[in-house]
Amino acid sequence: MKLNPEKTRELALAVLDTEAEGIRGLMARIDARFIRACEHLLACTGRVVVTGMGKSGHVGNKIAATLASTGTPSFFVHPGEASHGDLGMITPGDTVIALSNSGETDELLTILPLIRRLGVPMIALTGNPRSTLAREATVNLDVSVAREACPLGLAPTASTTAALAMGDALAVALLEARGFTADDFARSHPGGRLGRRLLLHVADIMHTGERIPVVRADAPLGDALLEISRQGLGMTTVVDEQRRLIGVFTDGDLRRTLDRGVDVHATTIGEVMTRQFKTAAATMLAAEALKIMEDHKISALPVLDEGQRLVGALNMHDLLRAGVV
């Protein structure tokens, strides 16, 4: 068996074109029925219960996950298991989303009477608007496609892509209607990179206490170099008697100082420190501190409180370890 690269490329492009065509066909169906579906979902006081069999079930699982992560409490129920006890997971106040390309999936039709008895709204995503599931639904969203991307016309491909896209359209429409924000998203994704960027503050990761590199202005330059080496942040801060920041001295400053032939033993840090510097606030988001570093091409920042007193320090490695970068 040998792969024909050109034929493979042509087939892959044909698949993508067919699936894109299927999604484009949905655009004319974002109509009053779509709005009614969104209204039912928005009015749901319980959970949105998504169900579907086979490939539709896999799509339903993803739709439920997307809804849940964007402000609409949702979970997936397998229709086969529902008729063997799991239907108890659907309660008054819930709304059901049922997926079936044919609209005649036996496992879904079996639980239809039980869903009706509960009196909960049911939104169907079907490829056949004349099917039993479509007729029984409170709202039916037509996700039919002209053809599958599979050359045999058998494997669900374009049809599942269309159903998934319609689910995403519902989720995003609800996200907007609920006023769901990036902060809300971060709270439901605390372990993800976005969550860390939106929830982690400078105070959570900065070096404090004895781990802050700090010297007084009258300290010999040699002592400042020892402090830089000891703390490993690539800089030291310089403070006055009230611990207010008056300067910084970095590895880069050291190279420039040595290039000028300055005597390390006869020079104080106050003579060579940088008096124009960037700082962060402890209450600032770690992502904001990262932006300051990136914008000004620096790798470390002193951290000040509201009284401009030194309370911490951090560098790029701290942000990397915290997963902010």
N, C-alpha and C positions, 0 to 999 in steps of 0.2 A: 504494500500500500504506500503510495507516494503522493505527497501534497503538491498541488499545482498552485504556486503562489499567486499568479494572476487571477485564476479562477476563484481562489479563496478571497482575494481582495474584492473582486466584483460581487461575490455573494454577500460578503460582510456589508458592503456599501448598500446593496439592495435591501438587506434586513433593516439597516438604519433608516433608509428612505421610506420603507413601508411603515415602520413604527412611527416615524415622524408624521407621515401622512395620517395615521390613525389618531395621533394627538391633535393635529390641526383640525380634524373633523369634529373634535369635541367643542371647538370654539363657538360654533353656531348654536350649541346646546346649553350654553351658559345663559339660561333664560329664566322665566318666572318659576319654573320647577326647581332650578338650582337655588334661587332665592328662598323658596319655601323650605327646601331641605336645610338650608343654613338657619332659617328661623326656628325650625324644630330643634336643631342641634344646640342653638344658642339658648333656647328656653328650657333645655333639659336640666332638671334639678338633681338628677342622679348621675349615672355614668352612661357613656356611649358604649354600647356593646356591639362589637363588630364580629360577624360570622361569615364563613364561607368554606367551601370544601375543595380539596386538592390545590391546584395552583391559585385559585381564587382565595383559598384560605391563607396561603403564603402572602398574597397581596394584602389581605385583610389584616394579618398580623402587623404588617408594616404600616398600614393606615392607622391602626389603633395606637401603635407606638408614636407615630408622628402627631396624632391628636393629643396624646397624653403629654408629650414634650413641649407642646405649644399652647397649653392652657386649657385643654378640653379633656377632663378626666375620662379615660377610655381603657378598655381591655378587650381581648379576643376570646371568644368562646367557640370551640369546635362543634359544629352542628351534629356530628355523630355522637359526641359525648353529651350534648345537650339533652337528647332524648333518653339518656340513661342517668339523669340526675343533675347534670350541670346546668339545666335550664333554670334551676333555683338561683343561679347567679344573676338572672335577669329579674328585676323588681320594678314595681310601679314607680314612676319618676324617671326611669331609664329611657333611652332611645336606642333603637336597633338599626345598624347598617348591615344589610345582607348583600353579599356579592355572589353572582352566578352568571356566567356568560350566556348559558342557555335559558336561564330563568326557570328551569325544570329540574334542578338538582334534588334528588329524592330526599336526602337528609335535611335539606332546608324545608321542603314541602311538608315533611313530617311534623316539624315544630311550628309551622305557621298557625295552626289553630290555638296552640298554647300561647303564642305571642299575642294573637288577637284577644284571647281571654284576659291577658294582663292589661290590655288597653293601652299599650305603649306605642308611640309612633314608630313606623318602620320605613326606612329609606333603602330602596333597592338600587343597586348598580348592576344593570343587566345589559346583555347584548341583544335582547329580544324584547322590545316594548310590548309585545302581545302575549308574552308568556304568563304563566300562572303567578310567578313571584312578582312580576311587574304589575299585574292587575290587583294583587292583594296588598301592595305596598301603599303606604300613606303618600309617598312621593317616589316615583321611579325616575332615575337618571339614566338616560340612554348612553351606554358606553360601547356601542357596537362599532366594529371596524369593517372596512370593505373586504379586507383579506388578512390572513395571518402572514407573518414574515417567514414562517416555515415553508420550504418549497413544496412539501407534501400537503400543506394546508391543514395539518393535524395538530401539531404542538402549539399550545397557547403561547403566543409571542406578542403580536401587536395588540391582542385583546387584553392581555394582562397589563401591558404597558399603559394602555388607555385607562383601564380601571385604576391603576396606581396614580396616574396623573390626575384623574378626577378626584381621588382621595386627597391628593396634595392641594388641589384647588379648594376643596372644602376646608381643610385644615388652615390654610393661609387666610381664607376669607374670615374664618372664625377668630383667628389670631388677631386680625385687624379690628374686628368688631369688639373684641374683649379688651382692646388696648394693651395687649400683651407686649412687654418690652424686653430688651436684651437682658436687663437685670432679672426679670422673671425667668427667662430662659436659663440664665446662669444658675439660678437657685434650684432648678430641676436637673442641672447638669454639673454638680459641684466637682465631679471628678474629671471633667473634660477640660480641654485647653481654654475654651471660652469661659467656662465657669471660673477657672483660676484667674483669667485676665480681668473678669468683672467683679470678683468677690474678694480677691487677695489684696490687702493693703500693705503699704511699705512697712508699717509697724509689725506686721506678721512675719517678716523675713529679715529685717535689718539687724545688724550687730549692735548690741547695747552694752552698757556698763564697761567692764574692763576689756571688752572685745573691740571697743572703738579706738582706732588709732588717733592719738591726741598728744600734742605737745604745746608748751607755752612759747611765745614769740622770742623769748630770750634764750631758748634752748640752743645748744650748739647744733650745727647742721648734722654732725655725726650722730647725735642722739636721735634726730628726726629720721635719719636713714635706718637706724636700728629699729625704730618704731614701725616704719614701713615694712621692714623685713619680718618683724615679730608678728604683726597682725595680718599680713598677707592680702591686703586689699588694694595694693598698688598705689597707696597714697597715705598721707597723714593730714589730719586737721590741725589748725593752729587756733587757740582760743585765748581770750583775756581772762581776767580774774573772775568775772561773772559767768564764765563758760560760754560767752558769746563768740560766735565764729568770726575770725578776722582774716583768715587766709587758709589756703590749702597748698600742699606740696605733693606732687605726683612723681611716678617713675619718669615720665616725660620731662618734668621740670628738672629732675636730677640730671638727665642727659644734657639738657641745655645749659645747666649751671656748670657742669664739668667742662663743656665745650668752651666756656668763657674763662676757664683756668682759675675758678674760684677755689680758695683754700678751704677744704672741708673742715679743718680743725679750728680755723680762726674766724669762721663766719657763723652768725646765728641764723636760725631759720627765718626770723622776721625780716632779714635782709634780702632773702631770695624767694620767699613764698609768693604765691599768686594771690593778689587781692581781689581780682575779678573772678568770681566762681559761680557755679550753678549748684543749687541745693534742692532737696526734696523735703516734703512735709510728711510727718509720720502718718497723717490721716489720708494721704494721697493714695490712689490706686497704684499698685505695683506697675501696672501697664503704663500709667502716666510717667512714672519714673523712668521706665524703659524708653519711652518716647523722648524724654529730655536727653538721655544718654545718646540715643541714635541721632537726634537732630544736631547735637553739639559734638559728636564724635569723641565722647569721653566714656570711661569704663567704670567710674565710681562716683558716688554722690554722698556728701554729708547730709544728715537728716536733722532738721531743726523743729523746735516746738513753736507755738504761737508767739513766744517772747524772743524768738530768734536765738535760743540757746541750743547747744548741741545735745541731741538725745540719741543719735544713732548714726550708722553709716552702712552703705551697701554697695556692692559692685555687680558687674554683669554676671559673674559666676553665681551669685545668690539668685538672680532672676532665672538663670538657666536651671539651677537645681529645683526651683519652685515651679518650673514648667510654664513660666510666663512668656519666655522667648519661644 
